[in-house]
Amino acid sequence: MKSYAEQQFCTYLVENKDTIIENWNRKIIVSQNDPFKKEILTNGEQVMSLIIALITEEKQIEDIHAICRKIAAERAQTGENIGNFVYNTNLGRHELFEAMFKMDVKAFELQPIASKIHLCFDYLIYYTVLIYSEIIGKNLEEKQHFIKETHKERLTILGQMSASFVHEFRNPLTSIMGFVKLLRADNPELPYLDIISHELDQLNFRISQFLLVSRKEMWDEKTDFLLNDLFHDTIHFLYPSLVNANVSIEENIEDSVPFYGHRSEIRQVFLNILMNSIDALQTISGKRQIIIDVSQAKDDVHILIQNNGPRIPADKLETIFEPFVTTKQLGTGIGLFVCKQIVEKHNGSVQCESIEDWTKFIIVFKKNVLEER
């Protein structure tokens, strides 16, 4: 059953649908030669209707696939950069959040709505780009030699998407996050600052995940660092979440465990798994525990992150590292997919085991590979 805030928001969207679409339409990037200019507006209206149906639970997130296929086919036919679609879609996300913050409800009541909006837009972007990539891939088969000569990966669609994200969103997002902190310092009682800050952090986190999915290299170079230091930094970053969820964390980490790789990417792995663990533990009563074990063998580095949350069903466990597979009601399901990509890129392996009392994530890196330069 939807909450009063969800009912109020859906009513607002229905009554102001034309105004929201008009505001969005004025800001989007559309080529004058685009044969589907009118369809872009129609697609936006369909997505709006789908979001309303998703919030009211009249439809499931899988119902978005039809509009994804339509948009992907149109974008592929135009030959335009798919980054414009990503940019325009996130403008729509922004318009809905603008509408949501106009509501006269408490901040915590907006969180379920925000999560559903993020879920819908994340699915829309991912599946549209995925289908577009498949269409373009078929057309590019006869141009394989040219693609190799001009660095194939930089011409793939996910590379274009990440470049659009970096250029259009990360820089202004960083500025906005900084100004929100200043605003909070000057006006600590100003309403909605907590939820604004939270949503900005979530958007920044999602951008980082899409970057990791779409590119083989992140923005940092490979460096030498200590895994124990990285774990300590990550736990310190998560400390407010651990306290808020009443989760205790035990560290059994050997001193001076060296690692050579992309520090920001390995941090993303630890952060994803620990955040998932915290979320899982909030569904149980009693003592909530996370245990981290890091040790060195002769040829390997072993990392074990386990929590005493609920058991993951066997059918979910088999596909848990696939994109958009999630055990959370409002999860996006790309976090563990990203983890697997990063670990394998660093010549490691990751697996998940879940029994009645403990769920374990086991990561193994080959030591001889880590020491190569």
Buried (B, 14 or more C-beta within 10 A) or exposed (E): EBEEBBEBBBEBBEEBBEEBBEBBBEEBBBEEEBEBEEBBBEBBEBBBBBBBBBBBEEBEBEEBBEBBBBBBBBBBEBEBBBBBBBBBBBBBBBBBBEBBBEBEBEBEBBBBBBBBBBBBBBBBBBBBBBBBBEBBEEEBEEEEEEBEEEEEEEBBBBBBBBBBBBEBBBEEBEEBBEEBEEBBEEEEEEEEBEBBBBBBEBBBBBBBBBBBBBBEEBEEEBEEBBBBBBBEBBBEEBEEBBEEBEBEBEEEBEEEBBBBBBBBBBBBBBBBBBBBBBBBBEEEEEEBBBBBBBEBEEEBBBBBBBBBBBBBEEEBBEEBBEBBBBBEEBBBBBBBBBBBBBBEBBEBEBBBEBEEEBBBBBBBBBBEBBEEE
